Amino acid sequence: MTKTTQTVLAFDTSLNGISISVQNEGEIYKRFLETERDQAARLVPLMKDTLEQADCSFQDMDLIISTVGPGSFTGTRIGMTTAKILAFSSGTPLLGLSTIDFIAYHYTPQRNMLIVLETKRSDYYTCLYDSELKPISDPQSLSSSDIIDQMKWENISIGGNAVKRLSSEIDTDFDDLEEILEPDPAILISLGLDRYHAGHMIDFEPLYLRGADVSQPKHKPKKLAQV
């Protein structure tokens, strides 16, 4: 690539809110909003506020980075749809990152590390990394008992945003790292740029480890009388 990427927009809506960062001329501007219900209404206005602070616009972007899950099914769709619209309308390259990688890069592990992310159900989104943050397992959806069965605790640290819940569900001692409840969106830029300049563009497809939650209506529809 001959062009040095200077202006970047990166964001996540798959976790527990909206994380946005903008890099312009070497400076990074970032915002985090904890919300689970109104990402669709808040995402673009928060982007515009961050871009205004960075003194640039959507048309100035050299690269757009968005997470592709796993996480909130609705949040992932909102983020990815917004990213596709912005990239298409401006002709800007688009790169996707997994939320598990995003959280993993908050740490500097001394040994193998398992990232556990909240699913809002009984299981966890997980992936195992070595001390150089290279994944050594596929992303999976695992229960706490599955995690115990598969992992050798004496060699593993645990990080993510569901460390305390996992710790409360198992008796095995492990090296628990600090929970990441307010992720740093600047990491999306540094990780995304590393992969972009290394030529690691990936298919921009959602990373769903299981289907969306589907609830049944509280009241069954009445049957029509036969005539």
N, C-alpha and C positions, 0 to 999 in steps of 0.2 A: 504494500500500500504506500502510495507516495504522499498522501495527505495526512498531516498530523491532526488528529482529532482534538479539537479545542472546546467545542460547546456540546454538552451532553445533558440529556434529560433522562432520569432514571426514577422508577417508582414501583411500589408494591401495594397491592390491595388484597392479598391472599391471606395475610396473617390477622393481627388483631387491630387493624386500623389502616391508615393511609400514611405511607412513608414516601417522601419525595426529595430528590436532590437534583440540583442543577450545577453543572460546572461550566464556567465561562472565563476564559483567559486565565486558567490556573486557579481560580477561586471557586470554592464549593459553597453553595447555599442550600440549606435543607430545612425540611418541615416534617413534623410527625403529628398526626391526629389520631387519638384512640377512638375508634368508632366501629361498630359492627353492622350498622343498619343503613347508613345513608351514604355509602361510598359513591353511589351513582350521582348524587346531588352535590357532594362536596369535592370530588376528585378534581374536576377541571378548574373550578374557582381557586382551589388551593394551588394547583399548578400555575395558574396565571399570577397569583400573588408571589410565588417563588421566582418565576421568570422575571417579574417586574423588579423584585429585589436584586436579581442578578443582572438586570439591565439588558435583557435579550428577549426573543420571542420564539414561538414554535418554529417559525421559518428559518431561524438561525441555527437550528440543531444540526450537528454532524452525525449524531447517533442517538437513538432512543432505546432504552433498556427497560424491560418490564419482567417481573417475575411471572412464571407460568404454572404455579402451584408446586406441590400440593398445599392445600389450605381450604379456606372457605370456597365452596363451589361458586356461589354468587359473586364473591369478591374477585375470584380469579377471572371469571367471565367479564366482569366490568373492566378490570385492568387490561386484559388482553384485547378486548374490543376497542377500548380507547386508544391503546398503543397502535393497533392496526389502522385506525382512522387517521391518527396523527401522522403515521409514517407514510400512508398512501397519499394523503393530501399534500405533504411537503416533499415527497420523494426521498425521505431520510431512511438510511439503513436501520433495521430493527433486530435486536438481539434479545433472546429470552434466557432467564436464569431460574433455576429451581429455588424455591424458598428454603429448602434444606441446605443447599450450598450457601445461600445468603446468610443464614444464621451460623453455619459452621465457620465462616470466615471472620466472625467476631472473636474467635479464640486463637490462641497459640498453644496447641496441646503438646504435652511432653510424651504422650503415649497414644495408642489408638483411642479414638473418641467416638462415642455414639451420640448422634443428635436425635433428640426426641421432641417432636412438635405436637402441640395440642390439636385434637380432632373434634373436641366437644362431645366425644362419645367415649366408649370404654377403651378404645385402642389408641395408638400413637403413630404418627408418621415418623419413620426412622431411616437413618442411613449411617453406616459405619465408615469412618475415615482413619487414615493413618496419621502419624505425627506431622506429615507434610501436607495434610489436608487433601490428600488424594482419596477418593472414595474406594473402599474395598468391599463394598456390597452394593446391591441395587437398592434404590428407595423402596421401602415396604410399609405396609400398614400392619402393625403387630400389637397384640395384647401384651400386658405385663408378663404373663406366664410364658408367652412365646419369646419375649426378650430374655427372660431368665434361662430358658432352655437353650438359646442360641449363643449366649455371650459368656466369655470367660472374664469374670468381674475383676480379677486381680490385675488384668492388663488394660483396663478400659476406664476412661473418664466419661462422664455423662454431661452433655450440655444441651441447650435448647430453651424452649419456653414452657416445658412441662416437666422439669426436673423434680420439683417438689411433689407433684402428683405421683410420679413414678416412685419416688422415695417413700411415699406414704403407703404404697400398694405392695411393696416387696420387703422382705426381711434381709436380703443380701446387702452387705455394705459395699459401697462403691465410691469412687472419687467424683463427687458431684461438683460441677463447675457453676459459676454464677448464671442464674437464669437471665435470658435476654427477653425482657418484656417490652422494651421500647427499642426496636432495632435501629441501627445507625444507617440511614439511607446512603451516606457517603460510600459505604462498602459496596453498594450496588455499582457505583461508578468505577471504583478501582478494580473490582473483580470483572465487571463487564468489559472495561477497556483492555485489561490483560488478555481476555479471551478474544476480543475483537481484533486486536493487533497481532495475535498469534494465528489468526485465520480460523478460529473455532466457531464460526457462525453455525448455529444449529437451527433445525426446523422449528418454527414458532408455533408449537403445538402445546395444548394444555397437558400438564402432568397430573392426571387423576389416578390416585391409587385405589380408589373405590368410587362407587356411584354416588350421585347426589342423594341427600336425605329426602325421602318422599313420605309425607304423612297422609293418613286417611282422613276424610272429612268426619267431623264429630257427629253429624246427623246424616244417616243414610237417605238417599233420595227416595221419595215415595213411589211405589209402583203404580203404574197406570191401570185403572180398572179395565178389564176386557169388555168389549161391547159386541 
